């Protein structure tokens, strides 16, 4: 029985099934990526690779309507957001195509003594395995594949089991763009087969975006085989409201940051930490605005919140909310579901004794905390096993700099949300991961930083 299937979360309908690869097919896929690596990295110029990557970006734009429709079916993303994701993926590929020379240029080192020269050169390391999640089927692939293909690595892409159709389309687009066989290979592998791919000596590294549990499992296997591993995991990002001269605009930003991707974004704001004199007004306005976003048909125009990615995901979220309330949290609004549709929910009075205090809610659930001052806000923001993103709202520029420096996270956004962009590095600390994607830092994750010293 295959584990790769498209089940429309809005209707529960099984749309399509794709066969899991046999062991022989997995081995053949690794062989294709391995055979392609040296010709791809040595026989193509930076300009040639950039041209092919730019072609992949254009094919995303040419087929954006079809690509968007697919992920609406696969994981319930509202169609307008799906179109935006396709566009963002194309932007990412173009970013790396435009910066081919930046990625591949030699970086001179000033010698302390002696004669001659020294440079560091980014070189590819070989075939890489990418294990991608369902929540952003195109964007997640672009931020892994774009810099690594530009660098000269080849890609084995194992997508989420509920995204086989989008995975096939991505591979098709790369082929249409003229990439050589084996440069980008789609692999529908089981977990056991994934372990074998990581162990295979032809594969030089693995990147995973997913859960803590999956990250730990992949890192353990990679460690046993001395493979480079990059992990992008979960987050419970704080949104600190310290001061504002426009509460309505701040509330609108907070709602947007929580409901992005129907609440299923790793770096979405999930914990709202509000100083005491703003707390009551914020809670009232925030609850009203959040719950005004009614879950609806993801294909309908104007839908802001669709279903969660699956019935199982909605059931897990319901269990989290129910446990939080049973352990003393106050359910201010929401907390109900209809199939895979989950009502936007607000919780307060979540204390350290509650499981919800340190859990990630992967859906439209917000936890609102009252704090006394800046120090208390920072302490609460940092009291989490995660450290992905964070948001700080204040009218005090000095406070913004101070708080941004004190927050234990890979990213801090001050007075803005939903500002991800291809040039901005994405990643976290603590249990949120070990690597950076996007920006030029992404090209360093699976590169041989080769020293060339000439006397």
N, C-alpha and C positions, 0 to 999 in steps of 0.2 A: 504493500500500500504506500502511495506517495505521500510525503508530507508537504509537497509544494502544491498549493491550491489557492484559487481566488474565490473568496467568500465575501460577497457584498455585505458589509456590516449594517447597512441601512435596512436591508430586507432579510438578511440571513440566507440568501440564495447562493448555492454553490454554482459559480459561474464557469469555472474551468479548472482542470487538473493538469499538472505537468509531471512527468516521471522523474523521480530522483535518479541521479546518475548511477550506473553500475560502477563497481571498482575499476573495471577496465576503462570506462569512459573518464573517470577521474584521473587515472594514470595518463591517458592520452591527452587530457587537457593540460596537465602539468608538463608533459613532453612538448606540447605546442608552445607554451609560454617559455620554456627553457631554450628550445631551439630558436625562438625568435629573438632572444635577448641580445646576443652579440651582434647580429646584423642590425637590429633596431638601435642599439646604443653606439655602434662603431661606424656603421655604413650610412647613417642618415645624419645630416647636419642639423644644427639647432634651428635654422630657418625652415628646413623641411619638416621637422617635427612640429614646429609652431604652426605651419600651414595646415597640417593634418588636424591638429587640435582645434584650430580656428574653424575648420570644416565641420568638426563634430559639434561645435557651438552653433553653427549656422543650421545644421540639421535639427538640433533641438528647437530652434526658432521656427523652422519651416513646418515642423510637425507638432507644434506646441498644443494644438487642440486635441489631437489624438493622445499625446502623452498625458495631458491633464485628465482626460476622460478615464484613462487606465487607472490612475492612482485614486480617483474618486471611487471607482469600483473596489480597488484592492484594500484601501484602508480608510475610506470614508471622508477624505479631505474635502472641505467645501471647494467647489469648482474654481471660484475666483482665486482662492489661495493656491490651488493646484497649478493654475496658469502662472501665478507669480513664482512658484517654485521652479517651474521649467525655465522661466526667464532668468532666474538667479543662477541656475546651473549653467546656462549658456554664458552668463556674465563671468562666472568663475573660469570656465575653459578659456574665454577670451583674455582674461587677466593673465593667465599663465602663458598663453601664446604671445601676448604683447611683451612679456618680460623674459623671453627666452635667453637673451644675452645677459640679463641680470643674474639669472639662475646659473648659467654655465660659464660665466666669466671667471678668470683667475683672480684671486684676492691676494695682492702682494703683502709680504711681511717685511717690515723694516728690520734689517739685521742689526744685532748689537755689536757684532764684530765680524771680521773676516771679509772676504771679497765674494762677488757673485750675486746671486739672487735667491729668493725663496717665495713660493706662492702656495696657496691652498686652492685646490681644484675640486669642485663638487663632481663626483663621478657616480654613476649608478652602481647598485650592488647586485641586481639580478631580479628574478621573478619574485613578486610579492603577492601575498594572499590578503584580500580585503574582505572582511566580514561586516556586512552592512545591515542597518536596522530598517524597520518598516515605516518609521514616522516621517522621514523625508527621503523618499525612494530615489530621487534624482540628485538633489542637493548633496546628500551624504556621499554618493558615488563621485560626484564632480570634485569635491574638495579632497578626496583621496587620489582619484585617478589623474586629475589635471596636472598637479606638480610632479607626480612620479612618472607619468608618461613623458612629460617635457624633459625630465632629468635623464631618461633613457631606460628606466626600469620597465618591465612588462608586468601585466596585471592578471591575476586570477581573482574573479569577483564572485564571492558567495553571498547572494542577497538573502533577505529574510524569506522564510518559506511562504509567507502570504503575499509576496511581491514577485512571483515568477514571470508575470506578463511584462511588467516594467523592466525587469532584468533582461528579458529577451530583447526588448525594444532598444535598450541602451547598447547592447552588443551589436545589434543590427545597425544602429546609427554609426558606430565606430567603423564597421565594415564598409558601409556606404561612403563614409568620409575618406576611405582609401588606406586605412591602417593595415599593415601587413598581418597576415594570419599569425595568431599567437601573441600579438601585442596586447590585446584585451580579450580575455576568455571568460565567458560566463560558466559558472560551475554550480549545479544543483546537487550539493553534497549533504549527506547526513552528518550529525555531530561526530560520529565515529570516523567518517571519512575525512572530516575537517582535521581531526587529530593526526591522521595519516599525512595530510597535505603539509601541515606544519612541520612534521617530522622529516619529510622528504628532503634529502640533501640538496636537491635542485632549487628549493624555495628558500629565499634568503631573509624573509621577514614577514610579519603579519600585523595588520592594523584591524582593530575591532572598535566599532561604535555600538554600545549596547549597555546591558545591565552590569551591575557589580559582579553578580554571580558568573555571568558569561566571561567578563573580563578576567576574573580570578582563574577560571578554568583555562582560558587561552594562554594567559601569562605563565601558568604552571607548565603547560606543555611546551611553550616556547622556551622557557628557562631550561628545561631538561635537555633541549636540543640546541641550546646556545644561539637562539634566533632573536634578532631585534624585534621588539614588540612595541606597538603604539596603541594606547588605550584612550578612548573618549567615552566616559561613562555617565552616570546620572548626575543630577543636581537638585538642590532644594534652595534655589537662589533667593536671597533676601532683597526686599524692596524697602529701603529706609526713607521714611518721610520725616525730615528734621525741621524744615520750614518751607513755606510756599507763599507766593503772592497771588496765586491763582489755583485755588483748591479744585475747582471743576476740571481744569486742564490736567492737573496732577492725577485726579481720579480717573480721567479718561485714559491716561497713559498706563496707570496701574491695571485697569481692566484689559487694555490691549495686550499688556505684557503677560497677563494670566491666561487669556483666552486664545493666544496664538496657537495655531494648529489644534484647535479644540482642547487646549490645555495639555497637549502631548508634545511638549518641547522641552528638551533637557535643560536649556538655559532660560526657560520661562520663569518669571517671578512667581514664587509660590508662598513665601512668608512675608507678610506685610507688617513692618515694624514701625510704629507711629508714636511720636512723642505725645505726652499726655494732653497738652492743650489743643491738639489737632485730632485726637483719637475719635471722639464721639462724632464729630462732623464728618470725618473721613469714613468711618464705619457705615454711617447712614447713607451717604452718597455712593460709596463704593458698592454696598450691598444692592442698592436700587439699580445701579448701572449694570452690575454683573448679572443679576438675575433677569434683567430686561432682554438679555441675549438668549432667546429661547432656542434650544436644539431643534434643528429642522433638516429637511431633505438636502443633502449636500449638493445635489444637482440644481437646486433652485437658486435663482438670482437673489443675491443679497444675504444668503445664509452665512452667518458668522461662526456658528458652532454646529458641527455635524455630529454624527455618532462617534463613539470611540472606535478604535481600530478593529475591535472584535467584541463579541458577546462576553468572552472570557475576560477581556480587559475591563469591561464595565462591571462585571461581577467582582473582580478583584478590588476595584475602586470602591464599590459599595461595601465590601467587607472592611476596608480600611476606615471608611467614614463611620460605619456602625461601631467598630471597635473604639474609635476615637471618642465617640459620644458615650459609649458604655464606660469609658475610663475617665469621664468627667468633663469632656469638651462640651461647649455650648453650640448647638446647631442653630445658627442665626437664620439661615435660609437654605433651601435646596435639600440635597441629601437623598434624592429619589432618582430612579432610572426607569426607562421604558425600553426593554431590550438592550441594545447597545447605546442608546441615547441616555446621557447622564445630565441631569439638571445642574447648572452652575450653582456652586455651594460655597457657603461662608461658615467657617468655624472660628470660635474664639475660646479663651480660657484653656488653651492647650499648654499644659505644664510639662516640665521635664519628666514627670512620672508617667506621662502618656506616651504610648508607642508613636503616636502621630508627631511628637516633638522632633523626632529624628528620621522619620520616614519621608520618602518622596511621594507626593501625590501626582500620578501621571494622568491627569484629566482636569476638568474645570473646577477644582477645589482650591480655595484660598484660605489660609490661616492668618488671622489678624491678631497682632500682639500690641499691647500698650506698654510703653517704656517711659522712664522719667526724663532721660536726657541723652546726649550724644554718647557718653561712655556706656550707658546701659544698652543703647541701640547697637553699638559695635560689638559688645560682649555677646548679645543675643545672636547677632548676625553670624558671628564666628563659632557659636556653640552648635556645631553640626558636623557630621562626618564628611560632608560634601564641601567642595570649594570650586564650583564651576564659574558662574557669573554672579553679578550683583548690580543693584541699581541704587543710586543715592539722589534724593531730591532735597535741595537746599538752595536758599538765595544767598548764602554766605560763601563767597569764593574760597576764602581761607579754610573754612570748615570742609568744603568739598575736597580740597587737596589733602587735608589732614585725615579725613575719614577714608578716602580712597586708599591712602597709604596703609591704613590700619586693617582694612578688610582682608581676610585670608581667602582670596579667590583668584582665579586666573584672569578674570575680566571684571572691570568696574565701569559702568556707564553712569555718567552724572547728568541728570536732568534730561534724559532721553531714553527711549526704549525702542526695540525692534530696529536697531541700527547696525546689524551685521552687514558686512561688506567684504568683497573678495580680498581687499588689501589688509584687513584687520585679522590678526592671529586669533584663533579660537582654541580654547583648551582650559583645563583646570588643574587644581592641586588636590591633595588629600585623596578621598575615595572617588573623586570625579575624573581621574585620569592621569596620564603620564606624558602627554605629548601636545603638540600644537599642529593645527590644521589651518588652512587659509594663510594669506600673506606669504612673504618670502620665507618665513620660518618653516612652512610646510615642506619646502624643498630640502630641508636639513634632516628630516626624520629618517629617511632611508637613503642617505647619501654616504659615500666614502669621501670624507674630507681629506683628500690625498695631498700630502706635503710633497712638493717638488723643490728640492734644494740643489742649486747649480753653483759649482765652485768656479 
